[in-house]
């Protein structure tokens, strides 16, 4: 099958962990992919284009969406996966840390999603999936995370608002809310202690989050959903 007529996915935070697995999963589906992160490697696959850049910079959003439009002619799915998680006592956050987390988690989401929606509106179809955090719905005193709640909580609310605003125009918006996942963000030596915080007694796998995203991708009547994939964390302890 030629590239013509294939659907296109844009994926942020694509160089490692969940993002890298999302890229592989969408390519396995036969989707054309534009993958972006600060350190994403060049691609030899003509149906996978990579764009290096800081997602908190609006210019990066313009280059990513411009690349998708120029190379593939459309944008069917945007996965807002890029994010920073910084757990520390509230009074210990610095101004630089605040600016960095807000820039990646919120500013990057805003500019990229706004540009993607403009393209989706011309097509009359599209899907936005945003990766948030189960700490938004169930704070844990063992994991101080006000900046996560401030930024990722805002994204969950924005997801619902986008879903309602564009439901009648063919665009869906959903979020996946992970618990603690085995990624480079969580070193192996921390896994035992972190597992004790989870009702299921173990960390999730990146594949669990990928599976949730793909479920939402193939669920045309689901929009405005916050899908928790957290081993029971958001339900309680």
KAKA-V236164 format. One line per field, one symbol per residue. burial: 1 if it has 16 or more other C-alpha atoms within 10 Angstrom, else 0. A space follows every 10 residues. Layout:
BEGIN
burial->???
END
This chain:
BEGIN
burial->0000001111 1111101111 1111111000 1111111001 0000001111 1111110101 1011111110 0101111111 1111010000 0000000000 1111111111 1110011011 0000111111 1111111011 0001111110 1110110111 0111011010 1111111111 1100000000 0001101110 0111111011 0110011000 0011111111 1111000
END
